[in-house]
Structure formats: C-alpha cells, structure tokens
Amino acid sequence: MVGKEKKKKSFGMFGTKAKIFYGLMLIFPVIQFSFFYLGVNFNSVVLAFQKYELIDGKLELVSAGMKNFSDFFRWLRDGTAFGYLLKNTLIIYAIGLVIGLGGGLCFSFYIYKRKPGSKLFRLILFLPSILSAIVLSLMWDKFLNDGVINIVRDLFNRPELHDLRYTAKSQFAMVAAFTVLMGFGSSVLLFTGTMDQIDESVTEYAQIDGCTPFREFFSVTLPIVFPTVRTFIVLGVGQIFINQAYMLNFYSLGDSGDAAAPYSIFGYFLFREMYNPNATMASYPYMAACGVILTLFSAPITFGVKYLLERFGPKED
C-alpha cells in the first residue's frame, strides 16, 4: 500500500515527476522573458543615464547624469513636434477605441447571434489575420493611389489630386483608415470567440424573460465578455507610445523627414529616430531616456485605467 501511495503521488498533479515536467516546460519562457524583457529594459534604463564619447579613437559609454532627460524636456518645451505627435497618437488610439471596440462589439454580437451573412463576414474579417501586413498595406496603397484617385481624377477632372501618401491633408487619414481596417477584424474575431463561450441557457433564460436584443447585449452579453473588453482597453493604453500605426509600411526609412512630418505619431517617430540612416550610436542614450520617460508617464495611466475598469465596469450578477 505504501508503495502504491508513493507511486500515485509521483504521478499526481503535484507529484515529483509532474513538477519536473512543469519546470522543464517553464525553462524556455523564463529565459525568453529574462532576456527580451528584463535584460533589454534594464539595459535601456542604464543607457538612459549614459552617453557616448570618443576616447582614444573609440566610442565609449560614460556617465551623463540627467543630461538625456533634460534634453528631452528641452525638446518638449522648445519645439512643436511633441504637440502634434501627442495629438496624432491620441487620435489614432481614440479611433481604434471607438471603431475597434465599440464597432467591434456591435458587429461581434451580430455574428454571435447568427444573423444573415454572419459566416461570410467572419471569413472576410479573418483574412487580415492570415495575410502579411506588408501585403495588405501594398494592396491598400494600390487600391487608393492607383485605383480610387485615378478614377476620381478622370471622372471629376481634378488633375490636382495626387498620391495620398504625400498629400498633406490626406496622409494621416490614409494611415488611420488602414489602422482601423487592420484592427477591426482582429477585435471582432476576439470578441466573437469570447461570446461563443457563453452558455446557451443564459441567453435562453434572457429571451424567456422578454429581453430585447438591445437589453440582452448590455445586460447579459457585455458583462460576461467584459474581462476581454477590459484587457483590450488596458493593452491599448499600455501601447499608446509604441504603436506606429503601420506607418513604416507606407513610408520608407530613406527619407529622414518622414519621422518629423505633421502626420507622424510617437511609435513611428521613435522607431525612425533609432533607425534613421543618418543616426549614430550617440543618439541611443537619448532615445533610451525618451523611452523611460514615456514609460513612467504611461504606466500609472495604464494601472489607473485597469483599476477603474475593474472597479466600475459591468459585472455578472
């Protein structure tokens, strides 16, 4: 009996062999998290307080104190770039929140209720998930600039119409529309998958109780799927300053003026400043300081939004 009990414990959920198996399975994700998150971010924080100097013909890292941070706040105070970067970044997030979240939830509910065309819509919305964003951006570019623009120019005799990517009034709108196109499908699929997990007895009880579709959505469906909605919102807030809205797909790295253009946003601006062909390693400490400052700014907002959604968001009764 004692031998059987030992054997049972060793093969149980918390037995020795199970613990060894779980430990082995955790090795790779722990190493990956330690290297790509902890290591990279720790190095960035240290780099933010350093600078490169030419010593004996070699670039060496030396202490810079708070110089990189003071340079950031000087740039913030003296230039106008920060204003339109922040404005464009918030606009992109607001568009994604309203259309990606609001429209996504409504359309997901339509598909979830098996309304006419729901299977076809599900298939169409799944396509952006299996095609490369580069391919889709090229298709979007050709569709607008070689298709729609040419047709409108010929039909209405508007020779002044040019490529939307480099037309001042349409650059940001073109990128924003593509961001919505890419994000809407994934959000609908995410919310639809969550709604499909709702027990049928819950919706049947609501229908017997006389709930209208409108009331069912807000009183039954939304509270059940709200944890997914909360995750969607919190992740969006946390990525506000690193989202580049697919701008790199439309604008190459060769033109050094793209990053500072009035249609740019923070994520694209930071990426271009790091990979600008004219940039050197001397700019890395300053960009690391920018990342630290933006993290310190966005972290409390992210946790605050998470707390408010958990505190005041709809809950299952």
N, C-alpha and C positions, 0 to 999 in steps of 0.2 A: 504493500500500500504506500509506503514511504517513497519507494522508487517511482511509482506512478504519479504521486503528487509532485515530485521534483520534475518529472518529465513534462507534466501538464503545465507547471509554472514556467519552464524554459521555453515552451512553445506558445504560451498565452500572449495576450495583447501587451502585457508589461513584463514578459519574461526576458531572460538574458539574451536569447537569440533575436527576439523582436527589437530589443534596444540596440543591439549591434547593427541590425538591418536599418533601423531608423537613423542611426548615427552615420552609417555609410551613405545613405541617401542624402543626408544634410551636408556632407563634405563639400560638394561642388557649389550649391547655392551660398554656403557660408563664405567660401573662398571668393566667389564672384562678388558678393556683397562687400566683403572686406576690401577687395582690390579696386573695384569700379566705383564704389560709393564712398566708403570711409577713407580709403587711401587717396583717391582723386580729390575729394573735398578737403581733406586735411592738408594736402599739398597746396591746394588753391588758397586756403586761409593763410598758410605760412608765406606763400608767394605774395600775398597782398601787402605784406609789411616789408617787402624787399624790392630791390631794383638792380638792374644790370649796369655794371661799369666796366670799362676797358682797362684791364690790369695786365701789364706785361704782354700786350697784344692779344689778350683773350678776354672774352666776356665772362665776368664773374658776378655772382649774386652777392650783394652786400645789403646790410640793413638800411631801410629807408624810413623807418618810423611810420608816421601817419601821412607822409607826403602823397601817396597814391590816393588816399581818402580825401585829402584836402584838394587835390586836383579834380576829383570827381565833383565835389561841391562847388568848386570854382567854375567848372564847366556848366553845372546846373544853374548857377547864378548868372553867368555872363552870356550864355548862348540861348537861342530859341529852340534848339533841337530837342531838348528834353520835353518841352511843352507839346510839340506835335507828336513826338514818339509816344508819350503817355496817352495823349488823346486817341491816337490811332490804335494803340494797344487795347485801351478800354472799349473802343468801338467794336473792334474785332471780337473781344470777349462778349460784349453785350449782344451782338448779332448771333454769335454761337449759342448764347444762353437762351435768347428768345426763340430763335428758329430751331436750334438743335435740341433744346429742352422742351419748350412749350409746344412747338410744332411736332417734335418727335414723339412726345407723349400722346398727343391727339391722334396722330397718324398710327402710332403703335396700337392704340385702343381700337381703331378702325380695323386694323389687320387682325388683332386678337379676337374681335367679335365675328370674324369670318365674313365680312361684308363683301359685296361684289368686287371682283378684281384683286382681292387681298393676296392671293397666291402669286399673281403676276407682279404686284407691287413688291412683294417680299423678294422675288427673284431679281427685279431691277435694282432694288436697293442693296442687294448683296454683291452686285458687280464691282462697285468701287473697292470692296474688301479683297477681291482676288486679283485685281489689276494694279500694276505699279502706279504710284502717284506721279511718277515722271511721265508715264504713258498717258495718263488721264490729263495731265497739265498740257501736254503737247496737243492732245485732241481738243481740249478747251481752247487753246491758243488758235489752232487752225479753224475751229468752228466759228470763233468770233471774228478774228482778223482776216481770214481768207474766205469766210463764208458770209456771215451776217453783215460785216462792214462793206464788203464789195456789193452785196445785194442792195443795201440801203443807199450806198453812194450812187449806184446806177439808177435805181428807181426814183429817187428824190433829187437827183442831180446835185449832190453835195460833195464836190471834189475836195473839200477841206477835211473830210473825215480821214483819219489815219489810224495806224496801228494803235490799239487800245493800251498796249503795254507802255507806250511812251507818249500818251496824250495826257496832259496834266490833270484834266477833270475826270478822267476815267481809269487811271492807274489803280487807285485804291479800290474803286468799285469792282473792277475786274478781279482783283485778288480776293476781296471779301466774298464775292459771289462764288468763286471757286472753293473757298474755305467752307462755305455753307454746303456746297454740293458734296464735298468730301466728308464732312462731319455728320450730315443729316442721316445718311444711310446707316452708318455705324451706330448712332444713337437709337434709331428706330429698331434695328436688329437687337440691340441690347435690351431695350425696354420690352419689346415683344417677347423675347425669350424669358424675361422675368414674369411677364403677365401669363405666359403659358403654364407656369408652375402653380398658378392659383387653383385651389381645389374647386372643382365644378360645383360642389354642394354649396359653396359660399355664394356664387353667382345665382344659382338656382333659388336659394333662400331669398336673395335680394329681389329677384323677379317675382317670386310668390308674394313678397311683401309689398309689391307695387312700385318698385324703384324704376324711375325712368333711366334711360342710358346716361343722361347728364348727371343724375344723382348717383347712379352706380359708379361712374367714373370718379367723382370726387369723394364719395363716402365709403366706397369699397375698394376699388382698384388702386387709387392713388395712395392711400395709407399702407396697403400691402407692399407696393413696389417702391415706397419712399426711401428705404435704405439704399436702393440702387440709384435713385434720383439724388440722394444726398452725396453719395460717392462721386457721381458725375459732376456735381457743382463744386465740391471740395477739390477734386483733381483739377478742374478748370481754373479755380482761383490760384492753386499752387503753381500752375504752369503759365500764368499770365506773362511773366517776363522772359520765358524761354520759348514761347510759341513764336515761330517765324512765319506762320500762315502760308506755307508753301511758296514764299516769295523767291526762294533760291531756285525753284523750278522754272520761274519765268525770267529771272534776272541773273546773268552770269557773274562770275567773280572778276571778270576782266575790267569792268567799268568801276573805277574807285568811287564814283559819285553816287552810285545806287544806294549805298547804306545811309547816306545823309539826305536822301530825297524826301520831300514832304509826305510821301505815301508810306514811308518805312515804319516799322514797329520795333520794339525793343529786342525781341528774339533775333530778328534778321539783322538789326544794327550790330548787336554784339557778335554775331557769327561773322559778319563781314569785316568787322574791325580786327578779329582774330586771324582771318584767312585772306586779308587784303594782300595782293601781290607786293605792295609797297611797304607792308608792315614788317617789323623786325621783332626779334625776341625781346627787345627793350619794352615793347608795349604789353607784354604778357602780365607783368605785375599790376599794371594799372587796370587791365581788364579783369584780373582776379579780384581786385578791390571793388570794382563795379559789381561783380557777382556777389560778393559778400554783403555789400550794402543793399542790393535788391533782395537778397535772401532775408536779411534782417527786417526789411520792410514788409515783405510778403508773408513771412512765417506767422507773425501774430494775426494778420488778417485771415490767413487760412484757418488757423485754430479757432479764431473768433467766429468765422462763418460756420465751421463744424459744430461749435458749441451751440450757436443759435439755432441751427437746423435740428440738432438733437433735442434741444430744449423746447422749441416752439413748433417743430414740424408735425404734420399729421401722423397719428399713431393708430395702430389696430386696436379696436375695442374688444 
